[in-house]
Amino acid sequence: MRKILIIYTGGTIGMDYTPHGLQPVAGLFKSQIATLDPVKDVIVDLLEYEQLIDSSDIRIEHWQRMIKDISDNYDQYNGFVIIHGTDTMAYTASVLAFALRGLDKPVVLTGSQLPLVHRRSDGWSNLIDALFAASRDDLHEVAIAFNNKLLRGCRAQKVSTYRFFGFDSVDEEPLAEFGIQINWFNKRWLKATRFSFAPVTPQNAKILDLSLRPGFTTDFIADTLNNTELDAVVLQTYGSGNIPMGNQKLVEALKNAVARGVIIVNITQVNEGRVSNDYASSCLHDLGIVSGCDMTIEAALAKLMVLMSSKMSKETIKNAMSENLVGELTTG
Ligand code: ASP
C-alpha cells in the first residue's frame, strides 16, 4: 500500500468566513476531508501545523520546518502533498525544488481560490489532483497541482487573484493535465536523480530584488546599490535583458557592486522569454552580471538563497545561476 503525507500549512483552502475576513481555522481542513476517499490503495496521513497561516506570513522558518518534516518522514512515505496559501505558493515551491536535493519522490503543493467550506470551492479537485500526482512513482520533483494542471514548481507563478486559473508556467509546458482522462506528460518530467537525498536548509541572505522602472531608476537606486551591504541582487530588466546603459550612475553602481563581490543575476520583467545578448543594452556579461535565462523571480530568489546556504564558492554559485539544476531554466 502506498502512503502519502499531507502537510497542512494554511491558506484559503482550510479557511472559514469570520467577522475579520477569511482565516485559517484549526481542525477544519481535517473535518472537511474526513469524508473523502480520494485515491484507491493509498493511505493518507495528515500533519497539521499548530500555527496555520495565511501564506503572506510565510518565513524562512516555515520552509525549514517543511524541509525537516519531509526529511524526517522521507522513508515512510511515497509522496508528499503540501497544502499552502496561493499568495506565496510559487516561492515555497521554488525553495523546496532547490533545497530538496536528490529528491526522488513527488512533492506536490496545492491550495485553492475558494475555501472548502464554499460550495463552489476549487479546493476539492486541486487536492485530489495533487494526491494523484503524489502517488506517481515516476515523479521525482516539486510540482503545483492547480486548476486541472500539474506545473513544475520552480516555473509556476500566481497569475490571478480571482480566477480558478490561479497559476501558470509560461516558459514551461505543464507536467500533466487533469481532464476526463489524466494526461501525464512524463517525458517532460525530471529524470530520476543519481544522488541520494540530502536537503539543504535555507538560511537568511541579503538578496535585493531590484526591478528597473523608467523614471524610477534614479540616483537613489544607485546610492542604495553603492551603500547597502548585499550578498546578491536579482535585477529584473526590460525586454530581453536590457538596462538603461545611458544611466552612467546606475551602470557604475552595478559594476562597483560586482567588484565588491555581490552576485547580480539578470532576469526579464516580461512574463514570457529570456534574457539574451541581442542588444548593446543587454550585454551585461561585460559588467560581470550573470544571466538568469528565463527564470521566474521566485525561482531566481530561491535558487540564490539555497545555493548561498550550501557550502559553495561565489564563482560556483555564479556559474550555477545560468545552469539548469531542476528544470528552472531553458538552456541552449
Ligand atoms: N491569502 C491566501 C494565502 O495565501 C490566499 C490563498 O490561499 O488563496 O494564504
Residues whose N, C-alpha, C, O or C-beta is under 5 A from the ligand:
A	BS01	LIG	G11 T12 I13 I53 D54 S55 S56 H84 G85 T86 D87 T88 G111 S112 Q113
